């Protein structure tokens, strides 16, 4: 039996691929080594040292409206923690608000009502074609700083105060009653979600969903009652040109939250519109033939299928919102980037601070990507 001829090395595609990957890896390692060596030499030339011992030293600067206790004598690590918490709360609420507004506008873009459709289109075109930084400046200088002064606040229902110092709203008082009410509210939300899923399943199987509708309604009423009367609220009070009690949302926080939410919602709206239009028109016609109303058609037929197309670009928009929150420094909001910049100027540890900020944003974005990828795998069609 004749032996097969041995393929020369330079004609072996697998060997060439391996060699190419090794060369690319070597180039990457070489570039990192070169940059690292350059950094070390520059540190030596400037008589600087690399390290994070400075994080335990007193910060010596103030932070407006810190979410946790803080004073200028607190260490730098606590100041960075406050910046991280400020960034996280903007990202968290910004994603919720942007998604809600974006879905509403995206569906409005496909409305049969001419006025709703045109208004949604104008919103998308104006927001998407205007720089985010310019929008933040508009909200800060033209809206929030132009609100009435503290001695003439705009009062809503005797519980909400709107001034150029921000928005003062009622806030809960930590107590056993408040904790019990919040836990019960969480349980009611879970029951409502289960009831909603059971309702959809009952409709798909041709069963009567009335029982699950009652369960959802009772859960919603319980949530409202517990929220209004079960929690110990602290109501803001105007006393001697000061508003005491409650929670103060600074103009900087409100500007960043509203600006990011409205800006990102413009892009999410186009993602929603494209996802809905990607569903075959035959699905809508079949739903109408079965007697489903337009709202039920969107909820049970169109939107679940559109999610399979929408999730990947939605992930990108959420990541963009998280990264765009670093523009907080332009309006004076104390996020992790702004506080890190202050610490860098005081200590000269620019490289260390840069690495902390980069690692922080990388970790946050990887967490968002992981959650959205998991959600994406749940809505995809399972192949057998």
Secondary structure by P-SEA (a helix, b strand, c coil): ccccccccccccaaaaaaaaaaaaaaaaaaaaaaaaaaaaaaaaaacccccccccccccccccccccccccccccaaaaaaaaaaaaaaaaaaaaaaaaaaaaaaaaaaacccaaaaaaaaaaaaaaaaccaaaaaaaaaccccccccccccccccccccccccccbbbbbbcccaaaaaaaaaaaaaaaaaaaaaaaaaaaaaacccaaaaaaaaaaaaaaaaaaaccccbbbbbbbccccccccccccaaaaaaaaaaaaaaaaaaaaaaaaaaaaccaaaaaaaaaacccaaaaaacccccccccccaaaaaaaaaaaaaacccccccccccaaaaaaaaaaaccaaaaaaaaaaaaaaaaaaaaaaaaaaaaaaaccccc
